[in-house]
Amino acid sequence: MKNFSYADIIAATKGFSLGQLIGKGSHGSVYKGKLKDGKLVAVKKPLEGVRSLGDHDPKLSNEIDILSSIKNSSVVNLIGVCHGPANKFLIMEFMPNGSLHDLLHLHPEPPPWPRRTVMAIQIARAVLSLHEAKPPIIHRDIKSANILLDRNWNARLADFGLAVSDDSLQPPVSTVPAGTIGYMDPCYTESGQLGPKSDVFSFGVVLLELMSSRKVMDMDSDPSSIVAWAVPMIRARRVVEVCDRRVALPDGMLRPIDRMLSIAVRCVSENVERRPLMGEVVRELERVVEGLWWPIWGPIRRGITDRVHRCVRAWRRCVKKRVTTTKIACKDHLIDGGNHDCSDDGVSPRRKA
């Protein structure tokens, strides 16, 4: 982990100018920065006047410790820290294509089904890498706004402000519930018992959101919760009604997507014991995707460019062409009077047509 000088960070962010602001959250703001060598970074700056985020803040120290122990292509990694006049700044990898939340709910071009299946596995592997760490790490705030997209549209897990790392996490331990409404495990919020399957529940919610593009909490709908809305339809085999209707379902994809949604239902089970562990989730998703793409990946392996490969590349070009960079203003969950904390860790600018 590299230590950056305060002068370098001031220069990189143009003095933390408003034009460099790319995200705000409960603990601070995130700015786009350009280092002397031309590398783009995301700089997490504590809120003005909040001295609790200084050198001795246990929450910030915990986040640094966790991020320092992770070097994984499936997460947004910590590059270094900067010791400012009163606080520390976290220097993160910069993700140029925004968040999964914005891609699903704000972009004019929704992702095609092959890209969604790839993202599902990437997110699952990211969570699994945390649970298999030594000691294990529980993220506690897995949501689409905390899943960022790199230059190749790969999904990367971000924002470890609420993450906990402790050998005592097996079996579950009691903590003060924390997270985002709609994604939080109800068994955790009711009892305070935290374990790896709390993350499994949140992943299941993200998987439902990824497949449907429905808001996780939609106060204008009944039911408002995506879980209460989707689970009964999936169990009744009304899969088409759950899938994002903006993107046509190609022939032969309905059954594999049904299997993916069935995995999501198991993840969000009200009974913690019935939820799979992330290792099982990853294995099942890999089998689904292998079966889903077998008819089209066979030709690819023989060196033939197929229609799905072209579809994904064309979608990337279309999105890149139609979007422009603007300052982000997260509209993730406008509930409780708009009191929502968006991801504040390595968020890239929102893009709009």
C-alpha positions in Angstrom: 0.0 0.0 0.0 1.4 3.4 -1.1 1.5 6.5 1.0 0.6 9.6 -1.1 1.5 13.2 -0.1 -1.3 15.6 0.6 0.1 17.9 -2.1 -0.1 15.1 -4.7 -3.8 14.4 -3.8 -4.7 18.1 -3.9 -3.1 18.4 -7.4 -4.8 15.2 -8.6 -8.2 16.3 -7.5 -7.7 20.0 -8.5 -8.2 20.9 -4.9 -11.2 18.7 -4.4 -13.1 20.8 -6.9 -16.8 20.3 -7.5 -16.1 19.2 -11.1 -14.1 16.3 -9.8 -16.9 15.1 -7.4 -18.2 11.7 -8.4 -20.0 10.5 -5.3 -21.3 11.4 -1.8 -22.2 9.2 1.1 -22.7 9.2 4.9 -19.0 9.2 5.7 -17.6 11.5 3.0 -17.3 12.3 -0.7 -15.4 10.6 -3.5 -13.4 12.6 -6.1 -11.9 11.6 -9.4 -8.2 12.2 -9.4 -5.4 12.0 -11.9 -1.9 11.2 -10.5 1.3 12.6 -11.9 1.9 9.4 -13.9 -1.5 9.9 -15.6 -3.3 7.1 -13.6 -6.9 7.8 -12.7 -7.9 7.1 -9.1 -10.9 7.7 -6.8 -10.1 9.6 -3.6 -12.4 9.1 -0.6 -12.5 12.3 1.4 -14.1 12.5 4.9 -17.0 14.9 5.5 -16.0 18.4 6.4 -16.1 19.0 10.1 -16.2 15.2 10.9 -13.1 14.6 13.0 -14.1 11.0 13.8 -12.6 9.9 10.5 -9.1 10.7 11.6 -6.2 8.5 12.3 -7.7 7.0 15.4 -11.2 6.3 14.0 -11.7 2.5 14.5 -14.2 2.3 11.6 -11.7 3.9 9.1 -8.9 1.8 10.5 -11.0 -1.3 10.1 -11.8 -0.5 6.4 -8.1 0.1 5.7 -7.1 -3.1 7.4 -9.7 -5.1 5.4 -8.8 -3.4 2.1 -5.1 -3.9 2.7 -5.7 -7.6 3.1 -7.6 -7.9 -0.2 -5.9 -8.0 -3.6 -8.5 -9.5 -5.9 -9.7 -8.7 -9.4 -13.3 -9.1 -8.3 -13.2 -6.2 -5.9 -12.2 -2.5 -6.1 -8.8 -2.5 -4.5 -7.1 0.1 -2.2 -4.1 1.7 -3.9 -2.9 3.7 -0.9 -3.6 6.3 1.7 -2.9 10.0 2.2 -2.4 11.7 5.6 -4.0 15.1 5.3 -3.8 17.9 7.9 -6.6 16.4 10.0 -7.8 13.2 8.3 -6.8 10.2 6.2 -7.8 9.9 2.6 -8.3 6.5 0.8 -7.0 6.2 -2.7 -8.9 3.6 -4.7 -9.0 2.1 -8.2 -11.1 4.2 -10.5 -14.1 2.5 -12.2 -14.9 4.4 -15.4 -18.3 2.8 -16.2 -20.3 3.7 -13.0 -22.3 1.4 -10.9 -24.5 -1.6 -11.6 -27.4 0.4 -10.1 -27.0 3.1 -12.7 -26.6 0.7 -15.5 -29.8 -1.1 -14.7 -32.0 1.9 -13.8 -30.6 5.0 -15.6 -28.8 3.9 -18.7 -30.8 4.1 -22.0 -29.2 0.8 -23.2 -29.9 -2.1 -20.7 -27.3 -4.9 -20.7 -28.0 -7.9 -22.8 -28.6 -11.3 -21.1 -25.1 -12.7 -21.8 -23.6 -9.8 -20.0 -26.0 -10.1 -17.1 -25.1 -13.8 -16.6 -21.4 -12.9 -16.6 -21.9 -10.2 -14.0 -23.9 -12.5 -11.8 -21.0 -14.9 -11.6 -18.5 -12.1 -11.1 -20.4 -10.7 -8.2 -20.9 -14.2 -6.6 -17.1 -14.8 -6.9 -16.4 -11.5 -5.3 -18.5 -12.3 -2.3 -17.0 -15.8 -2.1 -13.5 -14.4 -2.1 -14.4 -12.4 1.0 -16.0 -15.4 2.8 -12.9 -17.6 2.0 -10.5 -15.0 3.3 -8.5 -15.7 6.4 -10.0 -14.5 8.6 -13.4 -14.4 6.7 -14.8 -11.0 5.8 -18.5 -10.2 5.7 -19.3 -7.2 3.6 -22.7 -6.2 5.2 -23.7 -3.8 2.4 -23.9 -5.7 -0.9 -26.1 -3.8 -3.2 -26.1 -2.7 -6.9 -24.8 0.8 -6.0 -21.7 -0.9 -4.4 -21.0 -3.0 -7.5 -18.9 -0.9 -9.9 -17.9 -1.5 -13.5 -14.4 -1.4 -14.8 -13.4 -0.3 -18.4 -14.4 -3.8 -19.7 -17.8 -3.7 -17.9 -16.6 -6.3 -15.4 -18.5 -6.2 -12.1 -16.3 -5.3 -9.1 -17.5 -5.2 -5.4 -16.7 -1.9 -3.6 -17.3 0.1 -0.4 -16.0 -1.9 2.6 -17.0 0.7 5.2 -19.4 -1.7 7.0 -17.4 -4.8 6.4 -16.2 -6.9 9.4 -13.4 -9.3 9.6 -13.0 -11.6 12.6 -12.3 -15.3 13.3 -15.3 -15.3 15.5 -17.7 -14.8 12.6 -18.1 -18.6 12.5 -20.6 -19.2 14.1 -22.6 -16.0 13.6 -22.0 -13.2 16.2 -24.2 -10.5 17.5 -23.7 -7.0 16.1 -25.6 -3.8 15.6 -27.5 -4.2 12.3 -26.1 -2.1 9.5 -26.7 -1.9 5.7 -29.2 -0.7 3.2 -33.0 -1.1 3.4 -34.2 -3.7 0.9 -30.9 -5.5 0.7 -30.5 -6.3 4.4 -31.2 -9.8 5.7 -34.3 -9.6 7.8 -33.0 -12.4 10.1 -30.0 -10.1 10.8 -32.0 -6.9 11.4 -34.4 -8.7 13.8 -31.8 -10.6 15.8 -28.5 -8.9 15.2 -27.0 -12.3 14.4 -24.5 -11.8 11.6 -23.0 -14.5 9.5 -21.9 -15.3 5.9 -25.5 -16.0 5.0 -26.4 -12.4 5.7 -24.3 -11.6 2.6 -25.9 -14.5 0.7 -29.3 -12.8 1.3 -28.1 -9.5 -0.1 -26.5 -11.2 -3.1 -29.9 -12.9 -3.8 -31.6 -9.5 -3.8 -28.9 -8.2 -6.2 -29.5 -11.2 -8.5 -33.2 -10.5 -8.6 -32.5 -6.9 -9.4 -30.0 -7.9 -12.1 -32.5 -10.2 -13.8 -35.5 -7.9 -13.5 -34.1 -4.3 -13.4 -36.8 -3.5 -10.9 -36.1 -1.2 -8.0 -35.3 -3.1 -4.8 -37.6 -0.8 -2.9 -40.4 0.8 -5.0 -42.8 2.7 -2.8 -45.1 3.2 -5.8 -45.6 -0.5 -6.2 -47.4 -3.1 -4.1 -45.5 -5.0 -2.8 -42.7 -2.5 -2.5 -40.0 -5.1 -1.8 -38.5 -6.8 -4.8 -38.3 -10.0 -2.8 -42.0 -10.0 -1.9 -42.7 -9.2 -5.6 -40.5 -11.7 -7.3 -40.4 -14.8 -5.2 -44.1 -15.7 -5.6 -43.9 -15.3 -9.4 -40.8 -17.4 -9.6 -42.3 -20.2 -7.6 -45.4 -20.1 -9.8 -43.0 -20.4 -12.9 -44.0 -16.9 -14.1 -40.4 -16.3 -15.0 -41.1 -14.1 -18.1 -42.9 -11.6 -15.9 -39.9 -11.2 -13.6 -37.3 -10.7 -16.4 -36.4 -7.3 -17.7 -39.0 -6.7 -20.5 -36.7 -4.2 -22.3 -34.5 -7.0 -23.4 -35.9 -9.8 -25.5 -35.3 -13.4 -24.3 -33.5 -15.4 -27.0 -34.7 -18.9 -27.8 -33.4 -21.4 -25.3 -32.6 -18.9 -22.5 -35.8 -19.2 -20.5 -34.9 -22.4 -18.7 -31.4 -21.3 -17.7 -32.7 -18.0 -16.5 -35.4 -19.8 -14.5 -32.6 -21.7 -12.8 -30.8 -18.5 -12.0 -33.9 -17.0 -10.5 -34.4 -20.2 -8.5 -30.9 -19.7 -7.0 -31.9 -16.2 -6.0 -35.1 -17.5 -4.3 -32.9 -19.9 -2.2 -30.6 -17.1 -1.3 -33.4 -14.9 0.0 -35.1 -17.6 2.0 -36.5 -16.5 5.3 -35.0 -19.6 6.8 -31.2 -19.0 7.1 -30.5 -22.8 7.2 -32.1 -23.2 3.7 -29.8 -20.6 2.1 -26.8 -22.0 0.3 -23.2 -20.9 1.0 -21.5 -18.7 -1.6 -19.4 -21.6 -2.8 -22.5 -23.5 -3.7 -24.0 -20.4 -5.4 -20.9 -19.9 -7.5 -20.9 -23.6 -8.6 -24.6 -23.6 -9.5 -24.3 -20.3 -11.5 -21.3 -21.7 -13.4 -23.3 -24.8 -14.3 -26.2 -22.7 -15.4 -24.0 -20.4 -17.6 -22.2 -23.3 -19.1 -25.5 -24.8 -20.1 -26.9 -21.5 -21.2 -24.0 -20.7 -23.5 -23.0 -24.2 -24.7 -24.8 -23.9 -28.0 -23.1 -20.6 -28.8 -19.7 -21.0 -27.0 -19.0 -24.2 -28.9 -18.4 -22.2 -32.1 -16.4 -19.6 -30.2 -14.0 -22.2 -29.0 -13.5 -23.3 -32.6 -12.6 -19.8 -33.5 -15.9 -18.7 -35.0 -17.3 -15.3 -34.1 -20.9 -15.8 -33.0 -23.9 -13.5 -32.6 -23.7 -13.3 -28.8 -20.1 -12.2 -28.9 -21.0 -9.5 -31.4 -24.1 -8.5 -29.4 -22.0 -7.8 -26.2 -19.4 -5.8 -28.1 -22.1 -3.8 -30.0 -23.8 -3.0 -26.7 -20.5 -1.8 -25.3 -20.0 0.5 -28.2 -23.5 1.8 -28.1 -23.4 2.6 -24.4 -20.0 4.3 -24.8 -21.3 6.4 -27.7 -24.6 7.5 -26.1 -23.4 8.5 -22.7 -21.7 11.6 -21.3 -20.0 12.0 -18.0 -21.7 14.1 -15.3 -21.5 14.6 -11.6 -23.3 11.7 -9.8 -26.3 12.3 -7.5 -27.3 8.9 -6.3 -31.1 8.2 -6.5 -30.8 4.6 -5.3 -33.6 4.5 -2.7 -35.6 7.7 -2.3 -37.4 6.5 0.8 -37.7 7.8 4.3 -37.7 11.3 3.0 -34.8 10.7 0.7 -32.4 9.7 3.6 -30.3 7.2 1.6 -26.5 6.8 1.7 -25.1 6.0 -1.7 -21.9 4.1 -2.2 -18.9 6.3 -1.3 -16.1 4.1 -2.3 -14.5 4.4 -5.7 -17.8 5.4 -7.5 -17.4 6.5 -11.0 -19.5 9.3 -12.7 -23.1 8.7 -13.5 -23.6 8.5 -17.2 -26.7 9.7 -19.0 -27.9 9.9 -22.6 
